[in-house]
Amino acid sequence: MKSKEFELAVECYTKSIEIYPNEAASYSNRAMAYLKMKKYGSCIDDAEKALEIDPTYLKAYHRRGKAL
């Protein structure tokens, strides 16, 4: 993310999700990458999945809100 290689970040977070599908942070972080790429629908989908796993995850609410 720091290097602004958002497509690579999406690939890495996707691999993380495949290994740990119940980790809200991976969905939320991938949502941030999608947000930076202006892929708002994908950002919203990932933020909502993160919130489904952990309804207290504030970053996911923030990312979903920015995408909306």
PDB file of N, CA, C, O and CB in Angstrom:
ATOM      1  N   MET A   1       0.825  -1.190   0.000  1.00  0.00           N
ATOM      2  CA  MET A   1       0.000   0.000   0.000  1.00  0.00           C
ATOM      3  C   MET A   1       0.872   1.258   0.000  1.00  0.00           C
ATOM      4  O   MET A   1       0.587   2.210  -0.727  1.00  0.00           O
ATOM      5  CB  MET A   1      -0.940  -0.005   1.210  1.00  0.00           C
ATOM      6  N   LYS A   2       1.924   1.266   0.805  1.00  0.00           N
ATOM      7  CA  LYS A   2       2.776   2.455   0.887  1.00  0.00           C
ATOM      8  C   LYS A   2       3.411   2.798  -0.451  1.00  0.00           C
ATOM      9  O   LYS A   2       3.626   3.971  -0.757  1.00  0.00           O
ATOM     10  CB  LYS A   2       3.860   2.251   1.926  1.00  0.00           C
ATOM     11  N   SER A   3       3.712   1.781  -1.249  1.00  0.00           N
ATOM     12  CA  SER A   3       4.351   2.033  -2.542  1.00  0.00           C
ATOM     13  C   SER A   3       3.325   2.373  -3.622  1.00  0.00           C
ATOM     14  O   SER A   3       3.682   2.604  -4.777  1.00  0.00           O
ATOM     15  CB  SER A   3       5.171   0.817  -2.970  1.00  0.00           C
ATOM     16  N   LYS A   4       2.056   2.402  -3.238  1.00  0.00           N
ATOM     17  CA  LYS A   4       0.953   2.739  -4.145  1.00  0.00           C
ATOM     18  C   LYS A   4       0.795   1.734  -5.282  1.00  0.00           C
ATOM     19  O   LYS A   4       0.310   2.072  -6.362  1.00  0.00           O
ATOM     20  CB  LYS A   4       1.168   4.122  -4.722  1.00  0.00           C
ATOM     21  N   GLU A   5       1.205   0.512  -5.028  1.00  0.00           N
ATOM     22  CA  GLU A   5       1.002  -0.573  -5.989  1.00  0.00           C
ATOM     23  C   GLU A   5      -0.281  -1.296  -5.582  1.00  0.00           C
ATOM     24  O   GLU A   5      -0.250  -2.387  -5.012  1.00  0.00           O
ATOM     25  CB  GLU A   5       2.243  -1.566  -6.030  1.00  0.00           C
ATOM     26  N   PHE A   6      -1.406  -0.657  -5.891  1.00  0.00           N
ATOM     27  CA  PHE A   6      -2.686  -1.123  -5.382  1.00  0.00           C
ATOM     28  C   PHE A   6      -3.128  -2.441  -5.999  1.00  0.00           C
ATOM     29  O   PHE A   6      -3.753  -3.254  -5.318  1.00  0.00           O
ATOM     30  CB  PHE A   6      -3.733  -0.085  -5.623  1.00  0.00           C
ATOM     31  N   GLU A   7      -2.823  -2.671  -7.263  1.00  0.00           N
ATOM     32  CA  GLU A   7      -3.186  -3.954  -7.881  1.00  0.00           C
ATOM     33  C   GLU A   7      -2.434  -5.108  -7.200  1.00  0.00           C
ATOM     34  O   GLU A   7      -3.006  -6.168  -6.950  1.00  0.00           O
ATOM     35  CB  GLU A   7      -2.874  -3.933  -9.407  1.00  0.00           C
ATOM     36  N   LEU A   8      -1.162  -4.890  -6.908  1.00  0.00           N
ATOM     37  CA  LEU A   8      -0.382  -5.901  -6.198  1.00  0.00           C
ATOM     38  C   LEU A   8      -0.929  -6.099  -4.789  1.00  0.00           C
ATOM     39  O   LEU A   8      -0.983  -7.224  -4.292  1.00  0.00           O
ATOM     40  CB  LEU A   8       1.105  -5.502  -6.145  1.00  0.00           C
ATOM     41  N   ALA A   9      -1.330  -5.010  -4.149  1.00  0.00           N
ATOM     42  CA  ALA A   9      -1.910  -5.108  -2.805  1.00  0.00           C
ATOM     43  C   ALA A   9      -3.180  -5.953  -2.835  1.00  0.00           C
ATOM     44  O   ALA A   9      -3.400  -6.782  -1.952  1.00  0.00           O
ATOM     45  CB  ALA A   9      -2.216  -3.701  -2.238  1.00  0.00           C
ATOM     46  N   VAL A  10      -4.022  -5.742  -3.859  1.00  0.00           N
ATOM     47  CA  VAL A  10      -5.248  -6.537  -3.984  1.00  0.00           C
ATOM     48  C   VAL A  10      -4.893  -8.015  -4.121  1.00  0.00           C
ATOM     49  O   VAL A  10      -5.522  -8.863  -3.488  1.00  0.00           O
ATOM     50  CB  VAL A  10      -6.091  -6.065  -5.201  1.00  0.00           C
ATOM     51  N   GLU A  11      -3.905  -8.326  -4.933  1.00  0.00           N
ATOM     52  CA  GLU A  11      -3.483  -9.723  -5.103  1.00  0.00           C
ATOM     53  C   GLU A  11      -3.024 -10.322  -3.778  1.00  0.00           C
ATOM     54  O   GLU A  11      -3.391 -11.446  -3.438  1.00  0.00           O
ATOM     55  CB  GLU A  11      -2.354  -9.820  -6.142  1.00  0.00           C
ATOM     56  N   CYS A  12      -2.229  -9.575  -3.043  1.00  0.00           N
ATOM     57  CA  CYS A  12      -1.703 -10.083  -1.764  1.00  0.00           C
ATOM     58  C   CYS A  12      -2.806 -10.264  -0.730  1.00  0.00           C
ATOM     59  O   CYS A  12      -2.831 -11.275  -0.027  1.00  0.00           O
ATOM     60  CB  CYS A  12      -0.638  -9.136  -1.216  1.00  0.00           C
ATOM     61  N   TYR A  13      -3.718  -9.299  -0.627  1.00  0.00           N
ATOM     62  CA  TYR A  13      -4.816  -9.433   0.328  1.00  0.00           C
ATOM     63  C   TYR A  13      -5.752 -10.559  -0.082  1.00  0.00           C
ATOM     64  O   TYR A  13      -6.322 -11.226   0.782  1.00  0.00           O
ATOM     65  CB  TYR A  13      -5.592  -8.117   0.444  1.00  0.00           C
ATOM     66  N   THR A  14      -5.924 -10.788  -1.380  1.00  0.00           N
ATOM     67  CA  THR A  14      -6.745 -11.898  -1.852  1.00  0.00           C
ATOM     68  C   THR A  14      -6.135 -13.225  -1.422  1.00  0.00           C
ATOM     69  O   THR A  14      -6.853 -14.125  -0.986  1.00  0.00           O
ATOM     70  CB  THR A  14      -6.897 -11.849  -3.382  1.00  0.00           C
ATOM     71  N   LYS A  15      -4.821 -13.352  -1.542  1.00  0.00           N
ATOM     72  CA  LYS A  15      -4.146 -14.571  -1.078  1.00  0.00           C
ATOM     73  C   LYS A  15      -4.320 -14.747   0.430  1.00  0.00           C
ATOM     74  O   LYS A  15      -4.539 -15.859   0.911  1.00  0.00           O
ATOM     75  CB  LYS A  15      -2.643 -14.529  -1.437  1.00  0.00           C
ATOM     76  N   SER A  16      -4.223 -13.661   1.159  1.00  0.00           N
ATOM     77  CA  SER A  16      -4.418 -13.718   2.606  1.00  0.00           C
ATOM     78  C   SER A  16      -5.828 -14.196   2.942  1.00  0.00           C
ATOM     79  O   SER A  16      -6.014 -15.008   3.849  1.00  0.00           O
ATOM     80  CB  SER A  16      -4.158 -12.339   3.238  1.00  0.00           C
ATOM     81  N   ILE A  17      -6.815 -13.693   2.212  1.00  0.00           N
ATOM     82  CA  ILE A  17      -8.210 -14.087   2.436  1.00  0.00           C
ATOM     83  C   ILE A  17      -8.411 -15.568   2.127  1.00  0.00           C
ATOM     84  O   ILE A  17      -9.173 -16.251   2.812  1.00  0.00           O
ATOM     85  CB  ILE A  17      -9.159 -13.232   1.573  1.00  0.00           C
ATOM     86  N   GLU A  18      -7.733 -16.059   1.103  1.00  0.00           N
ATOM     87  CA  GLU A  18      -7.835 -17.481   0.765  1.00  0.00           C
ATOM     88  C   GLU A  18      -7.312 -18.352   1.910  1.00  0.00           C
ATOM     89  O   GLU A  18      -7.849 -19.428   2.174  1.00  0.00           O
ATOM     90  CB  GLU A  18      -7.055 -17.782  -0.531  1.00  0.00           C
ATOM     91  N   ILE A  19      -6.266 -17.883   2.585  1.00  0.00           N
ATOM     92  CA  ILE A  19      -5.666 -18.643   3.684  1.00  0.00           C
ATOM     93  C   ILE A  19      -6.438 -18.451   4.987  1.00  0.00           C
ATOM     94  O   ILE A  19      -6.672 -19.410   5.723  1.00  0.00           O
ATOM     95  CB  ILE A  19      -4.209 -18.229   3.879  1.00  0.00           C
ATOM     96  N   TYR A  20      -6.834 -17.199   5.270  1.00  0.00           N
ATOM     97  CA  TYR A  20      -7.548 -16.850   6.499  1.00  0.00           C
ATOM     98  C   TYR A  20      -8.849 -16.138   6.140  1.00  0.00           C
ATOM     99  O   TYR A  20      -8.912 -14.911   6.219  1.00  0.00           O
ATOM    100  CB  TYR A  20      -6.666 -15.955   7.423  1.00  0.00           C
ATOM    101  N   PRO A  21      -9.885 -16.873   5.749  1.00  0.00           N
ATOM    102  CA  PRO A  21     -11.118 -16.237   5.273  1.00  0.00           C
ATOM    103  C   PRO A  21     -11.929 -15.504   6.343  1.00  0.00           C
ATOM    104  O   PRO A  21     -12.861 -14.771   6.011  1.00  0.00           O
ATOM    105  CB  PRO A  21     -11.980 -17.266   4.650  1.00  0.00           C
ATOM    106  N   ASN A  22     -11.596 -15.687   7.595  1.00  0.00           N
ATOM    107  CA  ASN A  22     -12.341 -15.026   8.667  1.00  0.00           C
ATOM    108  C   ASN A  22     -11.566 -13.887   9.315  1.00  0.00           C
ATOM    109  O   ASN A  22     -11.829 -13.532  10.464  1.00  0.00           O
ATOM    110  CB  ASN A  22     -12.723 -16.033   9.718  1.00  0.00           C
ATOM    111  N   GLU A  23     -10.624 -13.319   8.595  1.00  0.00           N
ATOM    112  CA  GLU A  23      -9.814 -12.199   9.087  1.00  0.00           C
ATOM    113  C   GLU A  23     -10.357 -10.891   8.504  1.00  0.00           C
ATOM    114  O   GLU A  23     -10.140 -10.586   7.332  1.00  0.00           O
ATOM    115  CB  GLU A  23      -8.305 -12.390   8.709  1.00  0.00           C
ATOM    116  N   ALA A  24     -11.056 -10.134   9.327  1.00  0.00           N
ATOM    117  CA  ALA A  24     -11.698  -8.899   8.868  1.00  0.00           C
ATOM    118  C   ALA A  24     -10.687  -7.891   8.318  1.00  0.00           C
ATOM    119  O   ALA A  24     -10.994  -7.160   7.375  1.00  0.00           O
ATOM    120  CB  ALA A  24     -12.482  -8.266  10.011  1.00  0.00           C
ATOM    121  N   ALA A  25      -9.503  -7.846   8.889  1.00  0.00           N
ATOM    122  CA  ALA A  25      -8.499  -6.864   8.468  1.00  0.00           C
ATOM    123  C   ALA A  25      -8.101  -7.042   7.006  1.00  0.00           C
ATOM    124  O   ALA A  25      -7.863  -6.058   6.305  1.00  0.00           O
ATOM    125  CB  ALA A  25      -7.262  -6.968   9.351  1.00  0.00           C
ATOM    126  N   SER A  26      -8.029  -8.274   6.546  1.00  0.00           N
ATOM    127  CA  SER A  26      -7.645  -8.507   5.148  1.00  0.00           C
ATOM    128  C   SER A  26      -8.689  -7.946   4.191  1.00  0.00           C
ATOM    129  O   SER A  26      -8.345  -7.340   3.176  1.00  0.00           O
ATOM    130  CB  SER A  26      -7.451 -10.008   4.888  1.00  0.00           C
ATOM    131  N   TYR A  27      -9.961  -8.147   4.516  1.00  0.00           N
ATOM    132  CA  TYR A  27     -11.026  -7.580   3.684  1.00  0.00           C
ATOM    133  C   TYR A  27     -11.011  -6.054   3.732  1.00  0.00           C
ATOM    134  O   TYR A  27     -11.182  -5.389   2.710  1.00  0.00           O
ATOM    135  CB  TYR A  27     -12.395  -8.104   4.138  1.00  0.00           C
ATOM    136  N   SER A  28     -10.807  -5.516   4.914  1.00  0.00           N
ATOM    137  CA  SER A  28     -10.787  -4.070   5.064  1.00  0.00           C
ATOM    138  C   SER A  28      -9.597  -3.442   4.342  1.00  0.00           C
ATOM    139  O   SER A  28      -9.725  -2.385   3.724  1.00  0.00           O
ATOM    140  CB  SER A  28     -10.755  -3.701   6.534  1.00  0.00           C
ATOM    141  N   ASN A  29      -8.457  -4.089   4.422  1.00  0.00           N
ATOM    142  CA  ASN A  29      -7.277  -3.573   3.728  1.00  0.00           C
ATOM    143  C   ASN A  29      -7.425  -3.684   2.211  1.00  0.00           C
ATOM    144  O   ASN A  29      -7.008  -2.789   1.475  1.00  0.00           O
ATOM    145  CB  ASN A  29      -6.025  -4.323   4.186  1.00  0.00           C
ATOM    146  N   ARG A  30      -8.018  -4.779   1.749  1.00  0.00           N
ATOM    147  CA  ARG A  30      -8.258  -4.887   0.314  1.00  0.00           C
ATOM    148  C   ARG A  30      -9.288  -3.843  -0.119  1.00  0.00           C
ATOM    149  O   ARG A  30      -9.204  -3.308  -1.225  1.00  0.00           O
ATOM    150  CB  ARG A  30      -8.738  -6.315  -0.056  1.00  0.00           C
ATOM    151  N   ALA A  31     -10.253  -3.554   0.745  1.00  0.00           N
ATOM    152  CA  ALA A  31     -11.227  -2.496   0.453  1.00  0.00           C
ATOM    153  C   ALA A  31     -10.510  -1.161   0.254  1.00  0.00           C
ATOM    154  O   ALA A  31     -10.874  -0.384  -0.628  1.00  0.00           O
ATOM    155  CB  ALA A  31     -12.272  -2.383   1.594  1.00  0.00           C
ATOM    156  N   MET A  32      -9.502  -0.896   1.065  1.00  0.00           N
ATOM    157  CA  MET A  32      -8.743   0.351   0.928  1.00  0.00           C
ATOM    158  C   MET A  32      -8.019   0.392  -0.416  1.00  0.00           C
ATOM    159  O   MET A  32      -7.986   1.435  -1.069  1.00  0.00           O
ATOM    160  CB  MET A  32      -7.730   0.501   2.085  1.00  0.00           C
ATOM    161  N   ALA A  33      -7.447  -0.715  -0.827  1.00  0.00           N
ATOM    162  CA  ALA A  33      -6.777  -0.769  -2.129  1.00  0.00           C
ATOM    163  C   ALA A  33      -7.783  -0.510  -3.245  1.00  0.00           C
ATOM    164  O   ALA A  33      -7.503   0.248  -4.174  1.00  0.00           O
ATOM    165  CB  ALA A  33      -6.085  -2.139  -2.335  1.00  0.00           C
ATOM    166  N   TYR A  34      -8.950  -1.137  -3.155  1.00  0.00           N
ATOM    167  CA  TYR A  34      -9.993  -0.886  -4.158  1.00  0.00           C
ATOM    168  C   TYR A  34     -10.427   0.576  -4.147  1.00  0.00           C
ATOM    169  O   TYR A  34     -10.676   1.163  -5.200  1.00  0.00           O
ATOM    170  CB  TYR A  34     -11.206  -1.794  -3.910  1.00  0.00           C
ATOM    171  N   LEU A  35     -10.515   1.152  -2.973  1.00  0.00           N
ATOM    172  CA  LEU A  35     -10.896   2.564  -2.863  1.00  0.00           C
ATOM    173  C   LEU A  35      -9.892   3.447  -3.588  1.00  0.00           C
ATOM    174  O   LEU A  35     -10.280   4.358  -4.319  1.00  0.00           O
ATOM    175  CB  LEU A  35     -11.002   2.985  -1.385  1.00  0.00           C
ATOM    176  N   LYS A  36      -8.614   3.185  -3.391  1.00  0.00           N
ATOM    177  CA  LYS A  36      -7.565   3.961  -4.053  1.00  0.00           C
ATOM    178  C   LYS A  36      -7.605   3.786  -5.572  1.00  0.00           C
ATOM    179  O   LYS A  36      -7.212   4.682  -6.318  1.00  0.00           O
ATOM    180  CB  LYS A  36      -6.193   3.553  -3.519  1.00  0.00           C
ATOM    181  N   MET A  37      -8.088   2.609  -6.027  1.00  0.00           N
ATOM    182  CA  MET A  37      -8.186   2.331  -7.458  1.00  0.00           C
ATOM    183  C   MET A  37      -9.517   2.839  -8.040  1.00  0.00           C
ATOM    184  O   MET A  37      -9.779   2.692  -9.234  1.00  0.00           O
ATOM    185  CB  MET A  37      -8.040   0.821  -7.710  1.00  0.00           C
ATOM    186  N   LYS A  38     -10.341   3.432  -7.186  1.00  0.00           N
ATOM    187  CA  LYS A  38     -11.665   3.939  -7.551  1.00  0.00           C
ATOM    188  C   LYS A  38     -12.602   2.825  -8.021  1.00  0.00           C
ATOM    189  O   LYS A  38     -13.460   3.036  -8.878  1.00  0.00           O
ATOM    190  CB  LYS A  38     -11.536   4.993  -8.640  1.00  0.00           C
ATOM    191  N   LYS A  39     -12.421   1.646  -7.447  1.00  0.00           N
ATOM    192  CA  LYS A  39     -13.313   0.513  -7.688  1.00  0.00           C
ATOM    193  C   LYS A  39     -14.257   0.439  -6.490  1.00  0.00           C
ATOM    194  O   LYS A  39     -14.127  -0.412  -5.610  1.00  0.00           O
ATOM    195  CB  LYS A  39     -12.507  -0.846  -7.887  1.00  0.00           C
ATOM    196  N   TYR A  40     -15.209   1.366  -6.496  1.00  0.00           N
ATOM    197  CA  TYR A  40     -16.043   1.589  -5.320  1.00  0.00           C
ATOM    198  C   TYR A  40     -16.948   0.408  -4.976  1.00  0.00           C
ATOM    199  O   TYR A  40     -17.148   0.116  -3.797  1.00  0.00           O
ATOM    200  CB  TYR A  40     -16.881   2.807  -5.530  1.00  0.00           C
ATOM    201  N   GLY A  41     -17.494  -0.271  -5.971  1.00  0.00           N
ATOM    202  CA  GLY A  41     -18.345  -1.429  -5.698  1.00  0.00           C
ATOM    203  C   GLY A  41     -17.582  -2.522  -4.979  1.00  0.00           C
ATOM    204  O   GLY A  41     -18.085  -3.111  -4.022  1.00  0.00           O
ATOM    205  N   SER A  42     -16.371  -2.794  -5.433  1.00  0.00           N
ATOM    206  CA  SER A  42     -15.542  -3.820  -4.789  1.00  0.00           C
ATOM    207  C   SER A  42     -15.146  -3.393  -3.380  1.00  0.00           C
ATOM    208  O   SER A  42     -15.089  -4.218  -2.468  1.00  0.00           O
ATOM    209  CB  SER A  42     -14.282  -4.100  -5.627  1.00  0.00           C
ATOM    210  N   CYS A  43     -14.878  -2.120  -3.210  1.00  0.00           N
ATOM    211  CA  CYS A  43     -14.549  -1.585  -1.886  1.00  0.00           C
ATOM    212  C   CYS A  43     -15.711  -1.809  -0.927  1.00  0.00           C
ATOM    213  O   CYS A  43     -15.517  -2.272   0.197  1.00  0.00           O
ATOM    214  CB  CYS A  43     -14.206  -0.080  -1.971  1.00  0.00           C
ATOM    215  N   ILE A  44     -16.910  -1.481  -1.373  1.00  0.00           N
ATOM    216  CA  ILE A  44     -18.098  -1.641  -0.528  1.00  0.00           C
ATOM    217  C   ILE A  44     -18.301  -3.116  -0.183  1.00  0.00           C
ATOM    218  O   ILE A  44     -18.577  -3.452   0.969  1.00  0.00           O
ATOM    219  CB  ILE A  44     -19.357  -1.073  -1.237  1.00  0.00           C
ATOM    220  N   ASP A  45     -18.164  -3.993  -1.174  1.00  0.00           N
ATOM    221  CA  ASP A  45     -18.335  -5.433  -0.930  1.00  0.00           C
ATOM    222  C   ASP A  45     -17.366  -5.930   0.140  1.00  0.00           C
ATOM    223  O   ASP A  45     -17.758  -6.659   1.051  1.00  0.00           O
ATOM    224  CB  ASP A  45     -18.128  -6.225  -2.233  1.00  0.00           C
ATOM    225  N   ASP A  46     -16.092  -5.531   0.022  1.00  0.00           N
ATOM    226  CA  ASP A  46     -15.099  -5.989   0.999  1.00  0.00           C
ATOM    227  C   ASP A  46     -15.328  -5.371   2.375  1.00  0.00           C
ATOM    228  O   ASP A  46     -15.171  -6.046   3.392  1.00  0.00           O
ATOM    229  CB  ASP A  46     -13.692  -5.658   0.514  1.00  0.00           C
ATOM    230  N   ALA A  47     -15.689  -4.116   2.410  1.00  0.00           N
ATOM    231  CA  ALA A  47     -15.962  -3.476   3.703  1.00  0.00           C
ATOM    232  C   ALA A  47     -17.136  -4.164   4.392  1.00  0.00           C
ATOM    233  O   ALA A  47     -17.109  -4.382   5.603  1.00  0.00           O
ATOM    234  CB  ALA A  47     -16.258  -1.965   3.517  1.00  0.00           C
ATOM    235  N   GLU A  48     -18.154  -4.501   3.631  1.00  0.00           N
ATOM    236  CA  GLU A  48     -19.309  -5.172   4.224  1.00  0.00           C
ATOM    237  C   GLU A  48     -18.957  -6.577   4.705  1.00  0.00           C
ATOM    238  O   GLU A  48     -19.467  -7.025   5.732  1.00  0.00           O
ATOM    239  CB  GLU A  48     -20.453  -5.240   3.217  1.00  0.00           C
ATOM    240  N   LYS A  49     -18.100  -7.269   3.983  1.00  0.00           N
ATOM    241  CA  LYS A  49     -17.655  -8.594   4.431  1.00  0.00           C
ATOM    242  C   LYS A  49     -16.856  -8.467   5.731  1.00  0.00           C
ATOM    243  O   LYS A  49     -17.017  -9.276   6.645  1.00  0.00           O
ATOM    244  CB  LYS A  49     -16.797  -9.288   3.332  1.00  0.00           C
ATOM    245  N   ALA A  50     -16.000  -7.454   5.808  1.00  0.00           N
ATOM    246  CA  ALA A  50     -15.244  -7.221   7.044  1.00  0.00           C
ATOM    247  C   ALA A  50     -16.192  -6.961   8.212  1.00  0.00           C
ATOM    248  O   ALA A  50     -15.966  -7.447   9.320  1.00  0.00           O
ATOM    249  CB  ALA A  50     -14.273  -6.031   6.871  1.00  0.00           C
ATOM    250  N   LEU A  51     -17.249  -6.198   7.962  1.00  0.00           N
ATOM    251  CA  LEU A  51     -18.210  -5.887   9.023  1.00  0.00           C
ATOM    252  C   LEU A  51     -19.065  -7.092   9.396  1.00  0.00           C
ATOM    253  O   LEU A  51     -19.513  -7.219  10.536  1.00  0.00           O
ATOM    254  CB  LEU A  51     -19.105  -4.738   8.595  1.00  0.00           C
ATOM    255  N   GLU A  52     -19.284  -7.960   8.440  1.00  0.00           N
ATOM    256  CA  GLU A  52     -20.001  -9.208   8.729  1.00  0.00           C
ATOM    257  C   GLU A  52     -19.178 -10.060   9.704  1.00  0.00           C
ATOM    258  O   GLU A  52     -19.723 -10.690  10.611  1.00  0.00           O
ATOM    259  CB  GLU A  52     -20.288 -10.004   7.412  1.00  0.00           C
ATOM    260  N   ILE A  53     -17.871 -10.066   9.500  1.00  0.00           N
ATOM    261  CA  ILE A  53     -16.970 -10.835  10.371  1.00  0.00           C
ATOM    262  C   ILE A  53     -16.815 -10.142  11.722  1.00  0.00           C
ATOM    263  O   ILE A  53     -16.854 -10.788  12.770  1.00  0.00           O
ATOM    264  CB  ILE A  53     -15.584 -11.016   9.702  1.00  0.00           C
ATOM    265  N   ASP A  54     -16.637  -8.820  11.686  1.00  0.00           N
ATOM    266  CA  ASP A  54     -16.412  -8.049  12.915  1.00  0.00           C
ATOM    267  C   ASP A  54     -17.182  -6.731  12.842  1.00  0.00           C
ATOM    268  O   ASP A  54     -16.680  -5.753  12.287  1.00  0.00           O
ATOM    269  CB  ASP A  54     -14.891  -7.782  13.133  1.00  0.00           C
ATOM    270  N   PRO A  55     -18.395  -6.695  13.397  1.00  0.00           N
ATOM    271  CA  PRO A  55     -19.225  -5.487  13.327  1.00  0.00           C
ATOM    272  C   PRO A  55     -18.648  -4.270  14.050  1.00  0.00           C
ATOM    273  O   PRO A  55     -19.176  -3.166  13.916  1.00  0.00           O
ATOM    274  CB  PRO A  55     -20.567  -5.784  13.891  1.00  0.00           C
ATOM    275  N   THR A  56     -17.579  -4.459  14.810  1.00  0.00           N
ATOM    276  CA  THR A  56     -16.971  -3.331  15.530  1.00  0.00           C
ATOM    277  C   THR A  56     -15.771  -2.744  14.787  1.00  0.00           C
ATOM    278  O   THR A  56     -15.116  -1.837  15.300  1.00  0.00           O
ATOM    279  CB  THR A  56     -16.539  -3.775  16.921  1.00  0.00           C
ATOM    280  N   TYR A  57     -15.477  -3.244  13.594  1.00  0.00           N
ATOM    281  CA  TYR A  57     -14.282  -2.820  12.849  1.00  0.00           C
ATOM    282  C   TYR A  57     -14.531  -1.441  12.223  1.00  0.00           C
ATOM    283  O   TYR A  57     -15.123  -1.340  11.149  1.00  0.00           O
ATOM    284  CB  TYR A  57     -13.911  -3.868  11.743  1.00  0.00           C
ATOM    285  N   LEU A  58     -14.080  -0.395  12.896  1.00  0.00           N
ATOM    286  CA  LEU A  58     -14.370   0.977  12.484  1.00  0.00           C
ATOM    287  C   LEU A  58     -13.784   1.350  11.124  1.00  0.00           C
ATOM    288  O   LEU A  58     -14.410   2.095  10.370  1.00  0.00           O
ATOM    289  CB  LEU A  58     -13.854   1.925  13.516  1.00  0.00           C
ATOM    290  N   LYS A  59     -12.608   0.850  10.801  1.00  0.00           N
ATOM    291  CA  LYS A  59     -11.996   1.175   9.513  1.00  0.00           C
ATOM    292  C   LYS A  59     -12.875   0.709   8.356  1.00  0.00           C
ATOM    293  O   LYS A  59     -12.944   1.376   7.324  1.00  0.00           O
ATOM    294  CB  LYS A  59     -10.604   0.540   9.406  1.00  0.00           C
ATOM    295  N   ALA A  60     -13.539  -0.418   8.519  1.00  0.00           N
ATOM    296  CA  ALA A  60     -14.419  -0.922   7.460  1.00  0.00           C
ATOM    297  C   ALA A  60     -15.602   0.022   7.254  1.00  0.00           C
ATOM    298  O   ALA A  60     -16.010   0.260   6.117  1.00  0.00           O
ATOM    299  CB  ALA A  60     -14.922  -2.341   7.802  1.00  0.00           C
ATOM    300  N   TYR A  61     -16.156   0.561   8.342  1.00  0.00           N
ATOM    301  CA  TYR A  61     -17.236   1.545   8.210  1.00  0.00           C
ATOM    302  C   TYR A  61     -16.739   2.778   7.459  1.00  0.00           C
ATOM    303  O   TYR A  61     -17.420   3.303   6.578  1.00  0.00           O
ATOM    304  CB  TYR A  61     -17.783   1.949   9.602  1.00  0.00           C
ATOM    305  N   HIS A  62     -15.556   3.221   7.818  1.00  0.00           N
ATOM    306  CA  HIS A  62     -14.973   4.423   7.191  1.00  0.00           C
ATOM    307  C   HIS A  62     -14.760   4.194   5.692  1.00  0.00           C
ATOM    308  O   HIS A  62     -15.098   5.056   4.881  1.00  0.00           O
ATOM    309  CB  HIS A  62     -13.624   4.797   7.872  1.00  0.00           C
ATOM    310  N   ARG A  63     -14.210   3.057   5.326  1.00  0.00           N
ATOM    311  CA  ARG A  63     -13.922   2.769   3.922  1.00  0.00           C
ATOM    312  C   ARG A  63     -15.218   2.622   3.131  1.00  0.00           C
ATOM    313  O   ARG A  63     -15.315   3.100   2.000  1.00  0.00           O
ATOM    314  CB  ARG A  63     -13.071   1.491   3.794  1.00  0.00           C
ATOM    315  N   ARG A  64     -16.196   1.974   3.713  1.00  0.00           N
ATOM    316  CA  ARG A  64     -17.487   1.845   3.034  1.00  0.00           C
ATOM    317  C   ARG A  64     -18.110   3.215   2.828  1.00  0.00           C
ATOM    318  O   ARG A  64     -18.649   3.504   1.760  1.00  0.00           O
ATOM    319  CB  ARG A  64     -18.441   0.940   3.838  1.00  0.00           C
ATOM    320  N   GLY A  65     -18.035   4.055   3.845  1.00  0.00           N
ATOM    321  CA  GLY A  65     -18.576   5.404   3.745  1.00  0.00           C
ATOM    322  C   GLY A  65     -17.897   6.235   2.672  1.00  0.00           C
ATOM    323  O   GLY A  65     -18.568   6.950   1.928  1.00  0.00           O
ATOM    324  N   LYS A  66     -16.588   6.153   2.582  1.00  0.00           N
ATOM    325  CA  LYS A  66     -15.857   6.906   1.550  1.00  0.00           C
ATOM    326  C   LYS A  66     -16.243   6.407   0.166  1.00  0.00           C
ATOM    327  O   LYS A  66     -16.375   7.206  -0.761  1.00  0.00           O
ATOM    328  CB  LYS A  66     -14.327   6.781   1.755  1.00  0.00           C
ATOM    329  N   ALA A  67     -16.424   5.102   0.010  1.00  0.00           N
ATOM    330  CA  ALA A  67     -16.788   4.546  -1.294  1.00  0.00           C
ATOM    331  C   ALA A  67     -18.195   4.986  -1.702  1.00  0.00           C
ATOM    332  O   ALA A  67     -18.467   5.258  -2.872  1.00  0.00           O
ATOM    333  CB  ALA A  67     -16.700   3.009  -1.266  1.00  0.00           C
ATOM    334  N   LEU A  68     -19.067   5.047  -0.717  1.00  0.00           N
ATOM    335  CA  LEU A  68     -20.432   5.491  -1.032  1.00  0.00           C
ATOM    336  C   LEU A  68     -20.439   6.959  -1.431  1.00  0.00           C
ATOM    337  O   LEU A  68     -21.498   7.511  -1.732  1.00  0.00           O
ATOM    338  CB  LEU A  68     -21.369   5.266   0.169  1.00  0.00           C
TER     339      LEU A  68
END
